Amino acid sequence: MIGKVIYGRLINDVNVTTIVGEKIYPDLTPQDVQYPFCVYTIVNSTPVDFKDGQSNLEEVQFQIDCYTQSYDSTQELANNVRINLDRFTGTVNTVSVQTIKYMSSDSQVYNPTLNVYWMSVDFMARMKR
Protein backbone atom coordinates (compact mmCIF):
# COMPACT_ATOMS: atom_id res chain seq x y z
CA MET A 1 0.00 0.00 0.00
CA ILE A 2 2.77 2.48 0.82
CA GLY A 3 4.09 2.00 -2.72
CA LYS A 4 0.94 3.66 -4.06
CA VAL A 5 1.62 6.64 -1.80
CA ILE A 6 5.31 6.93 -2.68
CA TYR A 7 4.71 6.67 -6.41
CA GLY A 8 1.65 8.93 -6.31
CA ARG A 9 3.45 11.67 -4.41
CA LEU A 10 6.67 11.57 -6.45
CA ILE A 11 5.14 11.25 -9.93
CA ASN A 12 3.03 14.35 -9.25
CA ASP A 13 5.93 16.48 -8.02
CA VAL A 14 7.34 18.63 -10.81
CA ASN A 15 10.61 19.08 -8.88
CA VAL A 16 11.15 15.30 -8.94
CA THR A 17 9.85 14.61 -12.45
CA THR A 18 11.90 17.44 -13.94
CA ILE A 19 14.95 15.34 -13.04
CA VAL A 20 13.74 11.73 -13.46
CA GLY A 21 10.66 12.03 -15.67
CA GLU A 22 8.46 8.98 -14.98
CA LYS A 23 11.41 6.76 -13.99
CA ILE A 24 10.26 5.91 -10.45
CA TYR A 25 10.35 2.18 -9.78
CA PRO A 26 9.51 -0.28 -6.98
CA ASP A 27 12.47 -2.48 -5.93
CA LEU A 28 14.18 -2.89 -9.34
CA THR A 29 14.62 -0.95 -12.55
CA PRO A 30 14.14 -2.33 -16.04
CA GLN A 31 17.40 -3.67 -17.50
CA ASP A 32 17.89 -0.88 -20.04
CA VAL A 33 16.74 2.15 -18.02
CA GLN A 34 18.88 5.27 -18.41
CA TYR A 35 19.94 7.57 -15.57
CA PRO A 36 18.52 9.47 -13.73
CA PHE A 37 15.88 7.48 -11.82
CA CYS A 38 14.52 6.62 -8.36
CA VAL A 39 13.92 3.21 -6.80
CA TYR A 40 11.77 2.76 -3.69
CA THR A 41 11.94 -0.25 -1.40
CA ILE A 42 9.85 -1.24 1.61
CA VAL A 43 12.32 -2.20 4.33
CA ASN A 44 9.80 -3.53 6.87
CA SER A 45 6.26 -3.19 8.17
CA THR A 46 5.25 -3.45 11.83
CA PRO A 47 1.70 -3.40 13.22
CA VAL A 48 0.90 -0.87 15.93
CA ASP A 49 -0.42 -2.82 18.94
CA PHE A 50 -3.93 -2.30 20.30
CA LYS A 51 -5.33 -3.62 23.58
CA ASP A 52 -8.76 -4.35 22.13
CA GLY A 53 -7.92 -6.49 19.10
CA GLN A 54 -6.31 -6.53 15.73
CA SER A 55 -4.36 -3.43 14.78
CA ASN A 56 -5.57 -1.31 11.91
CA LEU A 57 -2.39 0.79 11.91
CA GLU A 58 1.10 -0.06 10.79
CA GLU A 59 4.48 1.60 10.69
CA VAL A 60 6.35 1.09 7.45
CA GLN A 61 10.03 1.84 6.94
CA PHE A 62 10.97 2.56 3.35
CA GLN A 63 13.94 3.77 1.40
CA ILE A 64 14.23 5.76 -1.80
CA ASP A 65 17.45 5.51 -3.78
CA CYS A 66 18.24 8.40 -6.12
CA TYR A 67 20.60 7.86 -9.06
CA THR A 68 21.97 10.51 -11.43
CA GLN A 69 25.19 11.14 -13.30
CA SER A 70 26.11 14.32 -11.45
CA TYR A 71 26.79 15.12 -7.82
CA ASP A 72 24.59 18.23 -7.81
CA SER A 73 21.63 16.52 -9.51
CA THR A 74 21.73 13.65 -7.03
CA GLN A 75 21.75 16.09 -4.11
CA GLU A 76 18.87 18.05 -5.65
CA LEU A 77 16.82 14.93 -6.40
CA ALA A 78 17.28 13.50 -2.90
CA ASN A 79 16.35 16.86 -1.38
CA ASN A 80 13.22 17.11 -3.56
CA VAL A 81 12.17 13.59 -2.53
CA ARG A 82 12.65 14.51 1.13
CA ILE A 83 10.70 17.78 0.83
CA ASN A 84 7.84 15.98 -0.95
CA LEU A 85 7.43 13.16 1.56
CA ASP A 86 8.60 14.48 4.96
CA ARG A 87 5.65 15.19 7.27
CA PHE A 88 3.08 14.35 4.60
CA THR A 89 -0.37 13.56 5.99
CA GLY A 90 -3.35 12.65 3.83
CA THR A 91 -4.72 10.18 1.32
CA VAL A 92 -3.05 9.14 -1.93
CA ASN A 93 -4.57 6.57 -4.29
CA THR A 94 -7.10 5.60 -1.58
CA VAL A 95 -4.34 4.91 0.99
CA SER A 96 -4.66 6.91 4.22
CA VAL A 97 -1.40 8.10 5.77
CA GLN A 98 -1.22 9.54 9.29
CA THR A 99 2.30 10.83 8.73
CA ILE A 100 5.55 10.20 6.91
CA LYS A 101 8.74 11.12 8.73
CA TYR A 102 12.20 11.58 7.24
CA MET A 103 14.62 9.35 9.17
CA SER A 104 18.06 9.65 7.56
CA SER A 105 20.04 9.66 4.36
CA ASP A 106 23.25 7.95 3.34
CA SER A 107 26.06 10.02 2.03
CA GLN A 108 26.52 10.20 -1.66
CA VAL A 109 28.48 7.44 -3.35
CA TYR A 110 30.07 7.58 -6.78
CA ASN A 111 30.44 4.46 -8.91
CA PRO A 112 33.17 5.15 -11.50
CA THR A 113 32.39 2.00 -13.49
CA LEU A 114 28.82 3.15 -14.12
CA ASN A 115 29.59 6.89 -13.94
CA VAL A 116 26.71 7.36 -11.50
CA TYR A 117 26.09 9.02 -8.14
CA TRP A 118 23.72 7.43 -5.62
CA MET A 119 22.01 8.68 -2.47
CA SER A 120 19.59 6.82 -0.23
CA VAL A 121 16.81 8.59 1.72
CA ASP A 122 15.01 6.71 4.53
CA PHE A 123 11.50 7.31 5.87
CA MET A 124 8.99 5.92 8.38
CA ALA A 125 5.28 6.04 7.54
CA ARG A 126 2.39 5.50 9.94
CA MET A 127 -0.69 4.46 8.03
CA LYS A 128 -4.03 2.68 8.16
CA ARG A 129 -4.22 -0.86 6.86
C-alpha positions as CSV (number, residue, x, y, z in Angstrom):
1,M,0.0,0.0,0.0
2,I,2.8,2.5,0.8
3,G,4.1,2.0,-2.7
4,K,0.9,3.7,-4.1
5,V,1.6,6.6,-1.8
6,I,5.3,6.9,-2.7
7,Y,4.7,6.7,-6.4
8,G,1.6,8.9,-6.3
9,R,3.5,11.7,-4.4
10,L,6.7,11.6,-6.4
11,I,5.1,11.3,-9.9
12,N,3.0,14.4,-9.2
13,D,5.9,16.5,-8.0
14,V,7.3,18.6,-10.8
15,N,10.6,19.1,-8.9
16,V,11.1,15.3,-8.9
17,T,9.8,14.6,-12.4
18,T,11.9,17.4,-13.9
19,I,14.9,15.3,-13.0
20,V,13.7,11.7,-13.5
21,G,10.7,12.0,-15.7
22,E,8.5,9.0,-15.0
23,K,11.4,6.8,-14.0
24,I,10.3,5.9,-10.4
25,Y,10.3,2.2,-9.8
26,P,9.5,-0.3,-7.0
27,D,12.5,-2.5,-5.9
28,L,14.2,-2.9,-9.3
29,T,14.6,-1.0,-12.5
30,P,14.1,-2.3,-16.0
31,Q,17.4,-3.7,-17.5
32,D,17.9,-0.9,-20.0
33,V,16.7,2.1,-18.0
34,Q,18.9,5.3,-18.4
35,Y,19.9,7.6,-15.6
36,P,18.5,9.5,-13.7
37,F,15.9,7.5,-11.8
38,C,14.5,6.6,-8.4
39,V,13.9,3.2,-6.8
40,Y,11.8,2.8,-3.7
41,T,11.9,-0.3,-1.4
42,I,9.9,-1.2,1.6
43,V,12.3,-2.2,4.3
44,N,9.8,-3.5,6.9
45,S,6.3,-3.2,8.2
46,T,5.2,-3.4,11.8
47,P,1.7,-3.4,13.2
48,V,0.9,-0.9,15.9
49,D,-0.4,-2.8,18.9
50,F,-3.9,-2.3,20.3
51,K,-5.3,-3.6,23.6
52,D,-8.8,-4.4,22.1
53,G,-7.9,-6.5,19.1
54,Q,-6.3,-6.5,15.7
55,S,-4.4,-3.4,14.8
56,N,-5.6,-1.3,11.9
57,L,-2.4,0.8,11.9
58,E,1.1,-0.1,10.8
59,E,4.5,1.6,10.7
60,V,6.3,1.1,7.5
61,Q,10.0,1.8,6.9
62,F,11.0,2.6,3.3
63,Q,13.9,3.8,1.4
64,I,14.2,5.8,-1.8
65,D,17.4,5.5,-3.8
66,C,18.2,8.4,-6.1
67,Y,20.6,7.9,-9.1
68,T,22.0,10.5,-11.4
69,Q,25.2,11.1,-13.3
70,S,26.1,14.3,-11.4
71,Y,26.8,15.1,-7.8
72,D,24.6,18.2,-7.8
73,S,21.6,16.5,-9.5
74,T,21.7,13.7,-7.0
75,Q,21.7,16.1,-4.1
76,E,18.9,18.0,-5.7
77,L,16.8,14.9,-6.4
78,A,17.3,13.5,-2.9
79,N,16.3,16.9,-1.4
80,N,13.2,17.1,-3.6
81,V,12.2,13.6,-2.5
82,R,12.6,14.5,1.1
83,I,10.7,17.8,0.8
84,N,7.8,16.0,-0.9
85,L,7.4,13.2,1.6
86,D,8.6,14.5,5.0
87,R,5.7,15.2,7.3
88,F,3.1,14.3,4.6
89,T,-0.4,13.6,6.0
90,G,-3.3,12.6,3.8
91,T,-4.7,10.2,1.3
92,V,-3.1,9.1,-1.9
93,N,-4.6,6.6,-4.3
94,T,-7.1,5.6,-1.6
95,V,-4.3,4.9,1.0
96,S,-4.7,6.9,4.2
97,V,-1.4,8.1,5.8
98,Q,-1.2,9.5,9.3
99,T,2.3,10.8,8.7
100,I,5.6,10.2,6.9
101,K,8.7,11.1,8.7
102,Y,12.2,11.6,7.2
103,M,14.6,9.3,9.2
104,S,18.1,9.7,7.6
105,S,20.0,9.7,4.4
106,D,23.2,7.9,3.3
107,S,26.1,10.0,2.0
108,Q,26.5,10.2,-1.7
109,V,28.5,7.4,-3.3
110,Y,30.1,7.6,-6.8
111,N,30.4,4.5,-8.9
112,P,33.2,5.1,-11.5
113,T,32.4,2.0,-13.5
114,L,28.8,3.1,-14.1
115,N,29.6,6.9,-13.9
116,V,26.7,7.4,-11.5
117,Y,26.1,9.0,-8.1
118,W,23.7,7.4,-5.6
119,M,22.0,8.7,-2.5
120,S,19.6,6.8,-0.2
121,V,16.8,8.6,1.7
122,D,15.0,6.7,4.5
123,F,11.5,7.3,5.9
124,M,9.0,5.9,8.4
125,A,5.3,6.0,7.5
126,R,2.4,5.5,9.9
127,M,-0.7,4.5,8.0
128,K,-4.0,2.7,8.2
129,R,-4.2,-0.9,6.9
